[in-house]
Amino acid sequence: MRNGFPVFDADAHVIYPRDLWTRFLDKKHADRFGRRQPFPGFDTYNPVTVDGRWTQHDTIVYGRFQEAINWTTDDMRRIYGDDLLLNGFTGDRVAAALARDGIDVAVIYGPEYDMWFDGIDPELQAAMARAYNRWGQEMRETSGHRVHVSGPVPLVDIGRAVEEVAYAYETLGTRCFWARPNLFDGRTLGDRYYDPLWEALQDLGVAFGTHEFMGLKGQSFGHDRYKTFTEWHTVVHPFETMGVITSMIVHGVFERFPRLRVAYLEAGCGWLPSWLHRIDEQLEMAGEREFPELTMNATGYFRRNGWISTECEDPFVADVVRWMGDDRILFESDFPHPDSKFPHTTEEFLGQGAHILSDASKRKILWDNPVDFYRFPDAYLPTDLTEATDRSNA
């Protein structure tokens, strides 16, 4: 809680333990994983290998972007402290770190790359989702239900995807799921191939999110044209999100599954009203012939089924409120990634003037809207909310 505002962080992350896969994977797969640094004396972030090959794009592996953005190991130790970085982002430590920022409950999204690279074996991808969800259960329990983990959906094989959602929900207590927004096997998330997944999520009443991470060893916008962090990171998050919103709407995902709840995370938000208007204009021209099953325009579907996240210092959230209201906006800290303002994300957000957001809108974005989107059981939400422990700039 910060200044009396309870805070639900809809999108956060961790630095993963080195033994994530070897510890939680079924033993038949564990020996396929390793870690290998591309440069002597330089710690590249999470250099995981599968069958001897890195799971990140070569531009990331060899680009040494961490130096450009001040996110080397030494930088992380300075920002997050030795206990968290050296002893691990465990549930209890993450909860304590987020409490410094006034964050009462958070949802973790990942893994960024390891189970999404082109050509991944469907059986291995499903096994990785199971392993990650086991780790997620541990994070939730060791954090006192303050740190939740969104379950990754192994999209390559839809049968395995639906099976994993059911297992994670029933056995591991997972109450939200996610996938990257990119093309997999030439399919967008609007493809009817994924309808069994949407049906399962809708029937369970759980939330689903999409989340881009720059650096996929596969198809993501900019992978074939940019070699700098500035260029690629500028475009990949919003462009991939614009694309997945379009495909899910026009291909009728929300028409067929009207109770599905989907959030589009870490892509900015000020562009959303204009983008939906653009889709509406194209549907006015060609929709009757190309997508005759649609009964609403894109803006209408998003108002009913969609949510968007805002970063703490984005003034263009005001444009979303102006054109679409404040009911479908979620707060994200992006902890502990380099563009997070930790431990001052809530302070930055609340510091935006009334000409950008009213206090009533801030309260909804920080708490009411994430609660409505995720709809966790009461036992998954803390009742003892306390003020931020880091007050240095308050």
C-alpha positions as a Markdown table, in Angstrom:
| # | Residue | x | y | z |
|---|---|---|---|---|
| 1 | Met | 0.0 | 0.0 | 0.0 |
| 2 | Arg | 1.2 | 3.5 | -0.8 |
| 3 | Asn | -0.3 | 6.6 | 0.7 |
| 4 | Gly | -3.4 | 4.6 | 1.6 |
| 5 | Phe | -3.8 | 3.1 | -1.9 |
| 6 | Pro | -3.7 | -0.7 | -2.0 |
| 7 | Val | -1.6 | -2.0 | -4.9 |
| 8 | Phe | -2.1 | -5.1 | -7.1 |
| 9 | Asp | 0.8 | -5.4 | -9.5 |
| 10 | Ala | -0.7 | -7.0 | -12.6 |
| 11 | Asp | 2.6 | -7.7 | -14.3 |
| 12 | Ala | 5.9 | -8.3 | -12.6 |
| 13 | His | 8.9 | -10.7 | -13.1 |
| 14 | Val | 11.9 | -12.3 | -11.3 |
| 15 | Ile | 15.4 | -13.2 | -12.0 |
| 16 | Tyr | 15.1 | -17.0 | -12.4 |
| 17 | Pro | 17.0 | -19.5 | -10.3 |
| 18 | Arg | 19.8 | -21.2 | -12.1 |
| 19 | Asp | 18.3 | -24.6 | -11.3 |
| 20 | Leu | 14.7 | -23.8 | -12.3 |
| 21 | Trp | 14.6 | -26.4 | -15.1 |
| 22 | Thr | 16.8 | -29.1 | -13.6 |
| 23 | Arg | 15.0 | -28.9 | -10.3 |
| 24 | Phe | 11.4 | -28.8 | -11.4 |
| 25 | Leu | 11.4 | -30.7 | -14.8 |
| 26 | Asp | 10.7 | -34.4 | -15.0 |
| 27 | Lys | 14.0 | -36.2 | -14.9 |
| 28 | Lys | 13.7 | -37.5 | -18.5 |
| 29 | His | 14.1 | -34.0 | -19.8 |
| 30 | Ala | 16.4 | -32.3 | -17.2 |
| 31 | Asp | 19.7 | -33.3 | -18.9 |
| 32 | Arg | 18.8 | -31.4 | -22.1 |
| 33 | Phe | 19.3 | -28.1 | -20.2 |
| 34 | Gly | 22.4 | -26.1 | -19.5 |
| 35 | Arg | 23.8 | -22.6 | -19.2 |
| 36 | Arg | 26.7 | -21.2 | -21.2 |
| 37 | Gln | 28.0 | -17.6 | -21.2 |
| 38 | Pro | 28.9 | -16.3 | -24.7 |
| 39 | Phe | 31.7 | -14.1 | -23.4 |
| 40 | Pro | 34.4 | -14.8 | -20.7 |
| 41 | Gly | 34.0 | -12.5 | -17.7 |
| 42 | Phe | 30.6 | -11.1 | -18.8 |
| 43 | Asp | 27.3 | -12.3 | -17.2 |
| 44 | Thr | 24.7 | -12.5 | -20.0 |
| 45 | Tyr | 21.2 | -12.6 | -18.6 |
| 46 | Asn | 19.8 | -16.1 | -18.2 |
| 47 | Pro | 21.9 | -17.9 | -20.9 |
| 48 | Val | 19.9 | -21.1 | -20.9 |
| 49 | Thr | 20.6 | -23.7 | -23.5 |
| 50 | Val | 18.4 | -26.6 | -24.7 |
| 51 | Asp | 20.2 | -29.4 | -26.5 |
| 52 | Gly | 23.3 | -27.2 | -26.5 |
| 53 | Arg | 21.6 | -24.2 | -28.2 |
| 54 | Trp | 20.7 | -20.9 | -26.7 |
| 55 | Thr | 17.0 | -20.2 | -26.3 |
| 56 | Gln | 17.5 | -16.4 | -26.9 |
| 57 | His | 18.0 | -14.7 | -30.3 |
| 58 | Asp | 21.6 | -14.2 | -31.4 |
| 59 | Thr | 21.1 | -10.4 | -31.2 |
| 60 | Ile | 20.5 | -10.7 | -27.5 |
| 61 | Val | 23.1 | -13.4 | -26.8 |
| 62 | Tyr | 25.9 | -11.4 | -28.4 |
| 63 | Gly | 24.6 | -7.9 | -28.1 |
| 64 | Arg | 25.7 | -7.2 | -24.5 |
| 65 | Phe | 22.7 | -4.9 | -24.2 |
| 66 | Gln | 22.9 | -5.1 | -20.4 |
| 67 | Glu | 25.9 | -2.7 | -20.6 |
| 68 | Ala | 23.9 | -0.2 | -22.6 |
| 69 | Ile | 21.0 | -0.2 | -20.2 |
| 70 | Asn | 22.9 | -0.4 | -16.9 |
| 71 | Trp | 21.6 | -3.8 | -16.0 |
| 72 | Thr | 24.7 | -5.8 | -15.5 |
| 73 | Thr | 25.1 | -8.1 | -12.5 |
| 74 | Asp | 26.8 | -5.3 | -10.6 |
| 75 | Asp | 23.9 | -3.0 | -11.4 |
| 76 | Met | 21.4 | -5.5 | -10.2 |
| 77 | Arg | 23.3 | -6.0 | -6.9 |
| 78 | Arg | 23.2 | -2.2 | -6.4 |
| 79 | Ile | 19.5 | -1.9 | -7.2 |
| 80 | Tyr | 18.1 | -5.1 | -5.5 |
| 81 | Gly | 20.7 | -5.9 | -2.9 |
| 82 | Asp | 22.9 | -8.9 | -2.4 |
| 83 | Asp | 20.3 | -10.9 | -0.4 |
| 84 | Leu | 17.8 | -10.9 | -3.3 |
| 85 | Leu | 20.2 | -11.3 | -6.2 |
| 86 | Leu | 22.7 | -13.7 | -4.6 |
| 87 | Asn | 20.3 | -15.8 | -2.5 |
| 88 | Gly | 17.5 | -15.9 | -5.0 |
| 89 | Phe | 14.2 | -14.4 | -6.0 |
| 90 | Thr | 12.2 | -16.7 | -3.7 |
| 91 | Gly | 8.6 | -16.0 | -2.8 |
| 92 | Asp | 9.4 | -14.5 | 0.6 |
| 93 | Arg | 12.2 | -12.3 | -0.7 |
| 94 | Val | 10.2 | -11.1 | -3.7 |
| 95 | Ala | 7.2 | -10.3 | -1.5 |
| 96 | Ala | 9.5 | -8.3 | 0.9 |
| 97 | Ala | 11.1 | -6.4 | -2.1 |
| 98 | Leu | 7.7 | -5.5 | -3.5 |
| 99 | Ala | 6.6 | -4.3 | -0.1 |
| 100 | Arg | 9.3 | -1.7 | -0.3 |
| 101 | Asp | 7.4 | -0.3 | -3.3 |
| 102 | Gly | 4.0 | -0.5 | -1.6 |
| 103 | Ile | 3.0 | -3.5 | -3.7 |
| 104 | Asp | 0.6 | -5.8 | -1.8 |
| 105 | Val | 0.2 | -8.6 | -4.3 |
| 106 | Ala | 1.8 | -9.3 | -7.7 |
| 107 | Val | 1.5 | -11.7 | -10.7 |
| 108 | Ile | 4.8 | -12.9 | -12.2 |
| 109 | Tyr | 5.0 | -13.5 | -16.0 |
| 110 | Gly | 7.6 | -15.7 | -17.6 |
| 111 | Pro | 9.7 | -17.5 | -18.7 |
| 112 | Glu | 10.7 | -15.0 | -21.3 |
| 113 | Tyr | 12.4 | -17.3 | -23.9 |
| 114 | Asp | 13.2 | -20.8 | -22.8 |
| 115 | Met | 10.0 | -22.6 | -23.8 |
| 116 | Trp | 9.1 | -20.5 | -26.9 |
| 117 | Phe | 11.9 | -20.8 | -29.4 |
| 118 | Asp | 11.2 | -22.0 | -33.0 |
| 119 | Gly | 11.1 | -25.7 | -33.5 |
| 120 | Ile | 10.7 | -26.7 | -29.8 |
| 121 | Asp | 9.6 | -30.3 | -29.2 |
| 122 | Pro | 5.9 | -30.2 | -28.2 |
| 123 | Glu | 6.5 | -32.8 | -25.5 |
| 124 | Leu | 9.4 | -30.7 | -24.0 |
| 125 | Gln | 7.4 | -27.5 | -24.2 |
| 126 | Ala | 4.6 | -29.1 | -22.2 |
| 127 | Ala | 7.0 | -30.5 | -19.7 |
| 128 | Met | 8.5 | -27.1 | -19.2 |
| 129 | Ala | 5.1 | -25.6 | -18.6 |
| 130 | Arg | 4.5 | -28.2 | -16.0 |
| 131 | Ala | 7.9 | -27.5 | -14.4 |
| 132 | Tyr | 7.3 | -23.8 | -14.4 |
| 133 | Asn | 3.9 | -24.2 | -12.8 |
| 134 | Arg | 5.4 | -26.3 | -10.0 |
| 135 | Trp | 7.8 | -23.5 | -9.3 |
| 136 | Gly | 4.9 | -21.1 | -9.4 |
| 137 | Gln | 3.1 | -23.1 | -6.7 |
| 138 | Glu | 6.2 | -22.8 | -4.5 |
| 139 | Met | 6.4 | -19.1 | -5.1 |
| 140 | Arg | 2.8 | -18.5 | -4.1 |
| 141 | Glu | 3.1 | -20.6 | -1.0 |
| 142 | Thr | 6.4 | -19.2 | 0.2 |
| 143 | Ser | 5.3 | -15.7 | -0.3 |
| 144 | Gly | 2.2 | -16.0 | 1.8 |
| 145 | His | 0.0 | -15.7 | -1.3 |
| 146 | Arg | 1.4 | -12.3 | -2.1 |
| 147 | Val | 3.3 | -13.4 | -5.2 |
| 148 | His | 1.4 | -15.4 | -7.8 |
| 149 | Val | 2.6 | -16.8 | -11.1 |
| 150 | Ser | 0.8 | -16.9 | -14.4 |
| 151 | Gly | 1.0 | -20.3 | -15.9 |
| 152 | Pro | 2.6 | -20.4 | -19.4 |
| 153 | Val | 0.5 | -22.3 | -22.0 |
| 154 | Pro | 2.4 | -24.7 | -24.3 |
| 155 | Leu | 0.8 | -23.6 | -27.5 |
| 156 | Val | 2.6 | -25.9 | -30.0 |
| 157 | Asp | 0.3 | -28.8 | -29.2 |
| 158 | Ile | -3.2 | -27.7 | -28.3 |
| 159 | Gly | -4.1 | -31.0 | -26.7 |
| 160 | Arg | -1.2 | -30.7 | -24.3 |
| 161 | Ala | -2.0 | -27.0 | -23.8 |
| 162 | Val | -5.5 | -27.8 | -22.6 |
| 163 | Glu | -4.2 | -30.7 | -20.5 |
| 164 | Glu | -1.7 | -28.5 | -18.7 |
| 165 | Val | -4.2 | -25.7 | -18.0 |
| 166 | Ala | -6.5 | -28.3 | -16.3 |
| 167 | Tyr | -3.6 | -29.9 | -14.4 |
| 168 | Ala | -2.2 | -26.5 | -13.2 |
| 169 | Tyr | -5.6 | -25.3 | -12.1 |
| 170 | Glu | -6.7 | -28.5 | -10.3 |
| 171 | Thr | -3.4 | -29.7 | -8.9 |
| 172 | Leu | -1.1 | -26.7 | -8.5 |
| 173 | Gly | -3.6 | -24.0 | -7.8 |
| 174 | Thr | -2.7 | -21.8 | -10.8 |
| 175 | Arg | -5.4 | -19.2 | -11.3 |
| 176 | Cys | -4.2 | -17.3 | -14.4 |
| 177 | Phe | -2.4 | -18.2 | -17.6 |
| 178 | Trp | -0.5 | -16.5 | -20.4 |
| 179 | Ala | 1.4 | -16.9 | -23.7 |
| 180 | Arg | 3.5 | -14.8 | -25.9 |
| 181 | Pro | 1.7 | -12.9 | -28.7 |
| 182 | Asn | 3.9 | -14.1 | -31.5 |
| 183 | Leu | 3.3 | -16.4 | -34.4 |
| 184 | Phe | 3.8 | -20.1 | -33.6 |
| 185 | Asp | 3.8 | -22.6 | -36.4 |
| 186 | Gly | 2.4 | -19.8 | -38.6 |
| 187 | Arg | -0.7 | -19.3 | -36.4 |
| 188 | Thr | -1.8 | -16.2 | -34.7 |
| 189 | Leu | -3.8 | -16.4 | -31.4 |
| 190 | Gly | -6.9 | -15.7 | -33.5 |
| 191 | Asp | -6.6 | -19.1 | -35.3 |
| 192 | Arg | -9.4 | -21.5 | -34.5 |
| 193 | Tyr | -6.7 | -24.1 | -33.6 |
| 194 | Tyr | -6.6 | -22.5 | -30.2 |
| 195 | Asp | -10.4 | -22.6 | -29.6 |
| 196 | Pro | -10.1 | -25.5 | -27.2 |
| 197 | Leu | -7.8 | -23.4 | -25.1 |
| 198 | Trp | -10.2 | -20.4 | -25.0 |
| 199 | Glu | -13.1 | -22.7 | -24.1 |
| 200 | Ala | -11.1 | -24.2 | -21.2 |
| 201 | Leu | -10.1 | -20.9 | -19.9 |
| 202 | Gln | -13.6 | -19.5 | -20.2 |
| 203 | Asp | -15.2 | -22.5 | -18.5 |
| 204 | Leu | -12.7 | -22.3 | -15.6 |
| 205 | Gly | -13.3 | -18.5 | -15.3 |
| 206 | Val | -9.6 | -17.7 | -15.2 |
| 207 | Ala | -7.7 | -14.8 | -16.8 |
| 208 | Phe | -5.4 | -15.0 | -19.7 |
| 209 | Gly | -2.6 | -12.5 | -20.6 |
| 210 | Thr | -0.3 | -11.9 | -23.5 |
| 211 | His | 3.2 | -10.6 | -22.9 |
| 212 | Glu | 6.0 | -9.9 | -25.4 |
| 213 | Phe | 9.7 | -10.1 | -24.3 |
| 214 | Met | 12.3 | -8.8 | -26.7 |
| 215 | Gly | 14.8 | -11.5 | -27.7 |
| 216 | Leu | 12.7 | -14.4 | -29.0 |
| 217 | Lys | 14.6 | -17.0 | -31.0 |
| 218 | Gly | 11.7 | -17.0 | -33.5 |
| 219 | Gln | 9.2 | -14.7 | -35.2 |
| 220 | Ser | 8.8 | -11.4 | -33.5 |
| 221 | Phe | 8.6 | -7.9 | -34.9 |
| 222 | Gly | 12.0 | -6.4 | -35.6 |
| 223 | His | 14.1 | -9.6 | -35.2 |
| 224 | Asp | 15.2 | -9.4 | -38.8 |
| 225 | Arg | 15.8 | -5.7 | -39.1 |
| 226 | Tyr | 17.2 | -4.3 | -35.8 |
| 227 | Lys | 20.5 | -4.9 | -34.1 |
| 228 | Thr | 20.3 | -2.3 | -31.3 |
| 229 | Phe | 18.3 | -2.4 | -28.0 |
| 230 | Thr | 16.8 | 1.1 | -28.7 |
| 231 | Glu | 15.2 | 0.1 | -32.0 |
| 232 | Trp | 14.1 | -3.4 | -31.2 |
| 233 | His | 12.8 | -2.7 | -27.7 |
| 234 | Thr | 10.9 | 0.4 | -28.9 |
| 235 | Val | 8.8 | -1.5 | -31.4 |
| 236 | Val | 8.5 | -5.2 | -30.4 |
| 237 | His | 6.3 | -4.8 | -27.4 |
| 238 | Pro | 3.6 | -2.6 | -28.8 |
| 239 | Phe | 3.7 | -3.9 | -32.4 |
| 240 | Glu | 3.3 | -7.6 | -31.3 |
| 241 | Thr | 0.5 | -6.5 | -29.0 |
| 242 | Met | -1.3 | -4.5 | -31.7 |
| 243 | Gly | -1.1 | -7.6 | -33.9 |
| 244 | Val | -2.5 | -10.1 | -31.4 |
| 245 | Ile | -5.4 | -7.7 | -30.5 |
| 246 | Thr | -6.3 | -7.5 | -34.1 |
| 247 | Ser | -6.2 | -11.2 | -34.9 |
| 248 | Met | -8.1 | -12.2 | -31.7 |
| 249 | Ile | -10.8 | -9.7 | -32.4 |
| 250 | Val | -11.3 | -10.0 | -36.2 |
| 251 | His | -11.1 | -13.8 | -36.2 |
| 252 | Gly | -13.9 | -14.0 | -33.7 |
| 253 | Val | -12.3 | -15.2 | -30.5 |
| 254 | Phe | -14.4 | -12.9 | -28.4 |
| 255 | Glu | -17.5 | -13.5 | -30.5 |
| 256 | Arg | -17.2 | -17.3 | -29.8 |
| 257 | Phe | -16.0 | -16.9 | -26.2 |
| 258 | Pro | -17.9 | -13.9 | -24.8 |
| 259 | Arg | -16.8 | -14.5 | -21.2 |
| 260 | Leu | -13.1 | -14.8 | -21.9 |
| 261 | Arg | -10.9 | -12.2 | -20.1 |
| 262 | Val | -7.7 | -11.2 | -21.8 |
| 263 | Ala | -5.1 | -8.6 | -20.7 |
| 264 | Tyr | -2.4 | -7.2 | -23.1 |
| 265 | Leu | 0.6 | -6.5 | -20.9 |
| 266 | Glu | 3.7 | -4.4 | -21.1 |
| 267 | Ala | 3.1 | -2.7 | -24.4 |
| 268 | Gly | 2.1 | 0.8 | -23.4 |
| 269 | Cys | -1.5 | 1.9 | -23.6 |
| 270 | Gly | -1.9 | 5.4 | -25.0 |
| 271 | Trp | -2.1 | 4.0 | -28.6 |
| 272 | Leu | -5.1 | 1.6 | -27.7 |
| 273 | Pro | -8.1 | 3.9 | -28.6 |
| 274 | Ser | -6.6 | 4.9 | -31.9 |
| 275 | Trp | -5.7 | 1.3 | -32.8 |
| 276 | Leu | -9.1 | 0.0 | -32.0 |
| 277 | His | -10.6 | 2.8 | -34.1 |
| 278 | Arg | -8.4 | 1.8 | -37.0 |
| 279 | Ile | -9.6 | -1.8 | -36.8 |
| 280 | Asp | -13.1 | -0.5 | -36.7 |
| 281 | Glu | -12.6 | 1.4 | -39.9 |
| 282 | Gln | -11.2 | -1.6 | -41.7 |
| 283 | Leu | -14.2 | -3.7 | -40.5 |
| 284 | Glu | -16.5 | -1.0 | -41.8 |
| 285 | Met | -14.9 | -1.4 | -45.2 |
| 286 | Ala | -14.4 | -5.2 | -45.5 |
| 287 | Gly | -15.7 | -6.8 | -42.4 |
| 288 | Glu | -19.1 | -7.8 | -43.7 |
| 289 | Arg | -17.4 | -9.9 | -46.5 |
| 290 | Glu | -14.3 | -11.1 | -44.6 |
| 291 | Phe | -15.6 | -11.5 | -41.0 |
| 292 | Pro | -19.4 | -11.8 | -41.3 |
| 293 | Glu | -19.7 | -13.6 | -38.0 |
| 294 | Leu | -18.8 | -10.6 | -36.0 |
| 295 | Thr | -21.6 | -8.8 | -34.2 |
| 296 | Met | -19.7 | -6.0 | -32.6 |
| 297 | Asn | -16.9 | -3.6 | -33.6 |
| 298 | Ala | -13.4 | -3.9 | -32.3 |
| 299 | Thr | -13.9 | -1.2 | -29.6 |
| 300 | Gly | -16.9 | -3.0 | -28.3 |
| 301 | Tyr | -15.2 | -6.4 | -28.1 |
| 302 | Phe | -12.3 | -4.8 | -26.2 |
| 303 | Arg | -14.6 | -3.0 | -23.8 |
| 304 | Arg | -16.2 | -6.3 | -22.9 |
| 305 | Asn | -13.3 | -8.8 | -23.0 |
| 306 | Gly | -10.0 | -6.8 | -22.9 |
| 307 | Trp | -7.7 | -5.1 | -20.5 |
| 308 | Ile | -4.5 | -3.1 | -21.0 |
| 309 | Ser | -1.6 | -2.3 | -18.6 |
| 310 | Thr | 0.0 | 1.0 | -17.9 |
| 311 | Glu | 3.5 | 1.7 | -16.7 |
| 312 | Cys | 3.9 | 4.0 | -13.7 |
| 313 | Glu | 5.1 | 7.1 | -15.6 |
| 314 | Asp | 3.0 | 6.9 | -18.8 |
| 315 | Pro | 1.1 | 10.2 | -19.2 |
| 316 | Phe | -0.8 | 8.8 | -22.2 |
| 317 | Val | -2.9 | 6.6 | -19.9 |
| 318 | Ala | -5.0 | 9.7 | -19.8 |
| 319 | Asp | -6.0 | 9.1 | -23.5 |
| 320 | Val | -7.3 | 5.7 | -22.7 |
| 321 | Val | -9.4 | 7.1 | -19.8 |
| 322 | Arg | -10.7 | 9.9 | -22.0 |
| 323 | Trp | -11.8 | 7.6 | -24.9 |
| 324 | Met | -12.6 | 4.3 | -23.1 |
| 325 | Gly | -12.9 | 5.0 | -19.4 |
| 326 | Asp | -10.8 | 3.8 | -16.5 |
| 327 | Asp | -12.3 | 0.3 | -16.0 |
| 328 | Arg | -9.9 | -1.7 | -18.2 |
| 329 | Ile | -6.5 | -0.4 | -17.2 |
| 330 | Leu | -4.1 | -2.4 | -15.0 |
| 331 | Phe | -1.1 | -1.2 | -13.1 |
| 332 | Glu | 2.3 | -2.9 | -13.8 |
| 333 | Ser | 5.6 | -2.4 | -12.0 |
| 334 | Asp | 7.7 | -4.5 | -14.4 |
| 335 | Phe | 9.9 | -5.4 | -11.4 |
| 336 | Pro | 12.8 | -6.2 | -11.6 |
| 337 | His | 13.4 | -5.5 | -15.3 |
| 338 | Pro | 15.6 | -2.5 | -16.3 |
| 339 | Asp | 12.8 | -0.2 | -17.3 |
| 340 | Ser | 11.1 | -0.6 | -13.9 |
| 341 | Lys | 11.3 | 2.4 | -11.5 |
| 342 | Phe | 11.6 | 0.1 | -8.5 |
| 343 | Pro | 11.3 | 0.9 | -5.6 |
| 344 | His | 9.4 | 4.0 | -6.6 |
| 345 | Thr | 6.9 | 2.7 | -9.2 |
| 346 | Thr | 3.8 | 3.3 | -7.0 |
| 347 | Glu | 5.2 | 6.7 | -6.0 |
| 348 | Glu | 5.7 | 7.7 | -9.6 |
| 349 | Phe | 2.2 | 6.5 | -10.5 |
| 350 | Leu | 0.5 | 8.3 | -7.7 |
| 351 | Gly | 2.6 | 11.4 | -8.4 |
| 352 | Gln | 0.9 | 12.0 | -11.8 |
| 353 | Gly | -1.2 | 15.1 | -11.6 |
| 354 | Ala | -5.0 | 15.3 | -11.5 |
| 355 | His | -4.9 | 16.5 | -15.2 |
| 356 | Ile | -3.7 | 13.0 | -16.1 |
| 357 | Leu | -5.5 | 10.8 | -13.6 |
| 358 | Ser | -7.9 | 11.5 | -10.7 |
| 359 | Asp | -7.4 | 9.8 | -7.4 |
| 360 | Ala | -10.5 | 7.7 | -8.1 |
| 361 | Ser | -9.0 | 6.4 | -11.4 |
| 362 | Lys | -5.7 | 5.7 | -9.7 |
| 363 | Arg | -7.4 | 3.6 | -7.0 |
| 364 | Lys | -9.2 | 1.6 | -9.7 |
| 365 | Ile | -6.0 | 1.0 | -11.7 |
| 366 | Leu | -3.9 | 0.1 | -8.7 |
| 367 | Trp | -6.4 | -2.3 | -7.1 |
| 368 | Asp | -10.0 | -2.6 | -8.3 |
| 369 | Asn | -9.3 | -3.3 | -11.9 |
| 370 | Pro | -6.7 | -6.0 | -11.3 |
| 371 | Val | -8.9 | -7.6 | -8.7 |
| 372 | Asp | -11.7 | -7.7 | -11.3 |
| 373 | Phe | -9.5 | -9.0 | -14.1 |
| 374 | Tyr | -7.8 | -11.8 | -12.1 |
| 375 | Arg | -10.8 | -12.7 | -9.9 |
| 376 | Phe | -8.6 | -14.7 | -7.5 |
| 377 | Pro | -10.2 | -16.6 | -4.7 |
| 378 | Asp | -10.4 | -14.6 | -1.5 |
| 379 | Ala | -7.6 | -16.8 | 0.1 |
| 380 | Tyr | -5.2 | -15.7 | -2.7 |
| 381 | Leu | -5.4 | -12.0 | -1.7 |
| 382 | Pro | -3.8 | -10.5 | 1.4 |
| 383 | Thr | -5.9 | -8.9 | 4.1 |
| 384 | Asp | -3.1 | -7.2 | 6.1 |
| 385 | Leu | -2.1 | -4.3 | 3.9 |
| 386 | Thr | 0.7 | -2.1 | 5.2 |
| 387 | Glu | 2.3 | 1.1 | 4.0 |
| 388 | Ala | 5.4 | 0.9 | 1.7 |
| 389 | Thr | 8.6 | 0.2 | 3.6 |
| 390 | Asp | 10.7 | 2.3 | 1.3 |
| 391 | Arg | 9.9 | 6.0 | 2.1 |
| 392 | Ser | 13.1 | 7.6 | 0.9 |
| 393 | Asn | 11.4 | 9.7 | -1.8 |
| 394 | Ala | 7.9 | 9.9 | -0.4 |
